């Protein structure tokens, strides 16, 4: 992966990059981009993508992009990739500090994004990538939640 996705297409039909620039309207644009990408994968390439998987990917994109916009100065990017029965959502940003999960607190309002992402994914990784980091979440395309 390049250190910063640029443009709106990746290197092939099963990946696509989206720059996260401007104001917070890029969060909704990233969700729409993810839904359109998965819809094309299903409709044009015959990849089985459930409607629930699209919703789940959109939620993960929303949470990761929101965190990048909120906590990382500078440019950021979104990369979507499809593998056999799996979608990979990668968000690159310029903050070198990895996200820190908070202890469970049912009274806390907000700041549950990483908890949500971890619950909905099969695997999540955080890799340092100067000047910041790359967070990649792996999600199933057919079922709404990861299998145990």
JOHU-V746569 format. One record per run of one state. SS is the DSSP state (alpha for helix, beta for strand, coil for the rest). FROM is the first residue (numbers start at 1). TO is the last residue. If there is no record, write none. Layout:
# JOHU-V746569
SS/FROM/TO  SS/FROM/TO
This chain:
# JOHU-V746569
coil/1/14  beta/15/20  coil/21/24  alpha/25/45  coil/46/50  alpha/51/71  coil/72/75  beta/76/83  coil/84/85  beta/86/93  coil/94/112  alpha/113/120  coil/121/122  beta/123/129  coil/130/131  beta/132/140  coil/141/148
